[in-house]
């Protein structure tokens, strides 16, 4: 990784290490007055690996990317391309059959009905 596109090379390197289809990983790099924007594209089936649980992997990748950018005195942002019609918060049931909507991750207070006897 050398030269001006070090940030783009870094993103692609990490993404390819995370996914099952590394040949489908690509990115574009644009520069404007706001800084550098890297748009990452991966196979739709690999989106979960790049985003991570509750976005933790994407957040970590963005943090590292900002560090790489700071080293080169550039403000670098990452956008993960989401194809048209892709579904968020969806998972397959245990049998791998039809998709079922995943509940948003939040804690629900059930203390009012915990000891309810019917």
C-alpha positions in Angstrom: 0.0 0.0 0.0 1.7 3.1 -1.2 0.8 6.4 -2.6 -2.3 8.5 -2.5 -4.8 5.6 -2.6 -3.4 4.0 0.6 -6.8 4.5 2.3 -8.7 2.8 -0.5 -6.2 -0.1 -0.6 -6.6 -0.5 3.1 -10.4 -0.7 3.0 -10.3 -3.3 0.2 -7.6 -5.4 1.9 -9.7 -5.6 5.2 -13.0 -6.2 3.4 -11.5 -9.0 1.3 -10.2 -10.6 4.5 -13.7 -10.5 6.0 -16.0 -11.8 3.2 -16.6 -15.2 1.6 -16.4 -13.7 -2.0 -13.3 -11.5 -2.0 -13.4 -11.3 -5.8 -16.6 -9.3 -5.5 -15.1 -6.6 -3.3 -14.5 -3.2 -5.1 -14.4 0.4 -4.1 -14.4 3.9 -5.5 -12.6 6.9 -4.2 -13.8 10.4 -4.6 -12.3 13.6 -3.3 -14.2 16.9 -2.8 -14.1 19.9 -0.4 -15.4 17.7 2.4 -12.5 15.2 2.1 -12.2 11.7 0.7 -15.2 9.4 0.4 -14.6 5.7 -0.2 -17.6 3.7 -1.4 -17.2 0.0 -0.7 -19.2 -2.6 -2.6 -19.4 -6.3 -1.6 -21.5 -9.2 -2.6 -25.0 -8.7 -1.0 -24.6 -12.1 0.7 -21.4 -10.8 2.4 -22.9 -7.5 3.7 -23.4 -8.9 7.2 -19.6 -9.7 7.5 -18.7 -6.1 6.6 -21.3 -4.5 8.7 -21.1 -6.8 11.7 -23.4 -7.2 14.6 -25.2 -3.9 15.3 -22.7 -2.2 12.9 -19.7 -2.9 15.0 -17.4 -4.1 12.2 -18.3 -1.1 10.0 -17.8 1.3 12.9 -14.3 -0.2 13.6 -13.4 -0.1 9.9 -14.4 3.6 9.8 -12.3 4.4 12.9 -9.2 2.7 11.5 -9.8 4.4 8.1 -9.9 7.8 9.8 -6.6 7.0 11.4 -5.1 6.1 8.1 -6.5 9.4 6.7 -5.1 11.4 9.6 -1.7 10.1 8.9 -2.0 11.6 5.4 -3.7 14.8 6.6 -7.0 13.8 4.9 -10.5 13.5 6.2 -11.6 10.0 5.0 -15.2 8.6 5.3 -16.5 5.2 4.3 -19.8 4.5 2.7 -20.9 0.9 2.3 -23.0 0.6 -0.8 -26.4 -1.0 -0.2 -28.0 -2.3 -3.4 -31.5 -1.1 -4.4 -34.1 -3.3 -2.8 -31.8 -4.8 -0.1 -33.4 -5.6 3.2 -32.2 -4.6 6.5 -32.9 -6.4 9.8 -33.7 -9.7 8.1 -32.5 -13.1 8.9 -33.5 -16.7 8.1 -35.3 -18.9 10.5 -33.4 -21.8 12.2 -34.2 -24.2 9.3 -32.8 -21.8 6.7 -36.2 -21.5 5.1 -38.1 -18.3 4.5 -36.8 -14.9 5.7 -38.3 -13.6 8.9 -38.1 -10.0 10.1 -35.6 -9.7 13.0 -36.7 -7.6 15.9 -34.9 -4.4 16.5 -32.2 -4.9 19.1 -33.4 -3.3 22.3 -34.1 -4.3 25.9 -37.8 -4.6 26.8 -38.8 -4.3 30.4 -40.9 -7.4 31.2 -40.8 -7.0 35.0 -44.5 -6.1 35.2 -45.5 -9.6 33.9 -42.6 -11.8 35.1 -44.6 -13.4 37.9 -48.0 -13.3 36.2 -49.9 -16.5 36.9 -52.7 -17.4 34.5 
